[in-house]
Amino acid sequence: MKPPSPPLQNALWVIPASAVPCDTALLNAAERERAARYTHEPARARYVRGRVALRRILAMRLACRPRDIVLATREGRPFLPDAPHLHVSLSHTPGWHAIAISSRPVGVDIERMDADVACEDVAAAWFHPREKAFLAGLPANARGRAFYALWAQKEALAKALGAGLGFPLDAFAVAHPGGPVHFEPGQHDPGAWSTRGFGTIAGCSLAVAFPGAERPHWRVDTLPAAPAAEPLGDGHHAPAQG
């Protein structure tokens, strides 16, 4: 693998699934084995396309071929053993993928906003009291969009901290449209992590999470959609980790 180009601070890609081939030939053996375990074809296609998209973006960054990237998993997150200075995060929702690359730990989440989701019920079960109070204070017609903004930030933070930590989602509160995260006593130090929402992109809510209390600049890139060659996804009737 060629030496990486100069450090990149923060970059975020939002990619239509139709722009990425469902090509397992670009994956490594572990990724192909995981793809083969999916029994639901749309879910398998989302996984394969997400990994292909991640490899293509990393290939541009590392000046190598997508298939040559050594990509592992650590604490539930993609990890680059040959480029440990880069931190990456991947998320998907039906029809879209989001990828974040940073010089420090990062989490990204993209959620397709679905009118069929019972937002108030989900918030009651999973949100911190501060977040519930914020939603309750909004006009009824603004709560759905705000719910998805908060949900994406919470999912992004959970990814940034690692899947193995297992703390409950109602043990911390994010702000809208972002800022320092409030943790209940016994969790991480207050202000140690922040989130940022990017509003609505193609009917999806997008957010990132990162350490610190400052608001760093993020470069957001998108790729044009190409005609879909294969099914892109099934119905999406509840927010799900992606």
N, C-alpha and C positions, 0 to 999 in steps of 0.2 A: 504494500500500500504506500502511495506517495505521501510525503509530509503534508500535513494540513495547511491550508491557507491561513492568513492572519486571523487572530481571534475575532469571533463574531459575538456581539453582546446578546441581542435578543431578536429572534426572527420567528414569525408565525405564518404558516401556510394553511389556507382553506381550499380544499380540493374536491371538485365533484367526482363522485365515484365513477361516473361515465368517462372520465379522462384517464382512468388507470386500468390497465389490463388485468384480468384475473388469471395471472400466469404464475403457476407454482414453480416454474423453472428458475425464476429469479430468487427463490427462497432457499434457505439452508435446510439441512435434514431435519432439525428440530422443528422448524416452522412448518415444513411439509407434513411431518407427523401430527402436529397439532391441527393443521387444516383437515387432515384425513379423519380426525375424531369428530368433526362437526357432522351431525346428522341432518341439520337444517340447511339447505343449500344457500338461501340468502345470507344466513349468518356466516357460513363458510366463505362466501364470496366477499363479504365485508372484511373478514379477517385477512384474506389473501390480498385484496386490493390495498388495505391499510398498510400491510408490511411492504408491498411493492412500492407504494408511494413513499414510505419512509426511506427505503433503500435508494430510490431515485434522488430524493432530496439530499440525503447524506452523500451520495456519489458526487453530486455537484459541489458539495462542500469540501469533500476529501479528495477530489480529483482522481477518482477511480471508477471501476465498473460497479454497478449495483450488486451484482452477484459476488463480488470480491470483498464486500464489507463483512467484517466479523461482528455479528450482532447477537448479543446474549440477553438474558433477563436476570435482573437482580431486584429483589423485593417487589416483584410484580411489575417492574418498569423496564423498558428497553435500556440496554447498557452497551457501551462501545469499549471493549477491552483495549483496542489499539488507539483510541482517542478519548481517554478518560477526562480530558478537559472540556469535552462537550457533553451536555446533558440534554436528553431528548424526552419528549412525551408525545403520545399518540392517542387520538380519540376518534370515534366514528359514530355516526347516527345514520339512519337510512338515507342514502343518496349523497352523503358528504363525509369527508375525512378532515381532521385538523391535526397539524403537526407543529410542535414548538421545539426550537433548539436554542439553547442558552449556554452561557459560560458558567452558570450556577444551577442548582436544582430547580426544576420547573415542572409544573403540571398543566395540562390543557384539557378542556372539555368543550364539546359541541353537542347541543341538544336541539333536535327538531321540535318546534313548538306545535303541540297537538291539541286541538280544541276538545278532543275526547277525554283528556286527562282531567281527573278531579283534583285540581290544583290545591284547593283548600284542604281536602282530606290528606293529600301527600304532605303538605306543610304541617298539618296538625301532628302527623306521625313522626316527621323527620327534622323539622326546623327548630332552631333555638327560640326561646321566648322573645328575644329582641327581633328576630326575623318575622315571627308571627305578628308581633305588634306593628311592625312596619307595614306588612301586607294589609292588616286590618284597617290601617289608617288611610289607605289609598281608595280612590273611587273604584267601584266594582269593575268597570270596564278597563282598568289599568292593572288589575291584580295578576292576570294571566301572564302578561309580558314580564312583569316584575318577578313573579314566581320563577320563571325560567331563567331570568338573569341571576337570581340568587342560587338556584339549583346548579347551574353551570359552574358558578364560582365554588360552591361547596364540593362538587365532584372534582374540579381541578385541584383544589387543595388536598383532597384525599389522595389523589394520584401523586402529587408532589411529595407528600410525606411517606408514601409507600404503602402498598396494600397490606403489608404484614402488621401495621401498627394497630389496626382494629379499634380505633376509638369511635364512639357513636357520633353520628352527624349532628345531633342536637347538643353536643358538648362544646360547640363553637359557633360563633356568629360572624357572618360576612356582611359587608355593607353594600349598598347600591349607589353608584355603579362600580364600587370597588374601594379599596383602602386597607388599612391594617385589620387583621383578624382578631376578634375577641375570643380568647380561650377561657373556659371555666377553670378554677383552681384545680391543680393536679394534672393539667394537660401541658401544652407547650407554653413558654413564657408569653404573656400578652405582648403583641406587637412584633413577635418574631417572624411572622409571615404576613404577606399581603396578597390581595387578589385584585384583578382588574377585569371588568367586563367590556366587551367591544360592541355592545348593542346587538342588533339583528342583522344577520347576513344570510340572504337566501332563505328566509323563514326559520333560521336557526339562531339560538343564543350561543354566544362564544365567550369563553373566559380563560384566563391563565392565573396561576398562583406561583409565588416565588418568595424567597426569604427576604427579610428586611422590611422597613417601613417606607422607603422612598418609592417614587413612581418612575421607574426607568422607561426609556423609549422602547417601543416595540415596532418593528417593521412587519407589516401585514401584506402578504402576497396571495394572489388567487390565480388559479389556472382556469382557462376557458373550458367549458364542457364540450365533450365530443359525443357523437351519437352512441347511445348505449348498445352494446352488443349482447349483453346478458342481463338477466333480472338483477335489479339493484337492491331490493329489500322488500320486507313484508310490512304489514301495518305496525304502527308504533303507538301504543295506547297507554304507555306509562313511562315516565323517565327511567332510563336504565343506564348503568355504568357503561361507557364506551371507550 
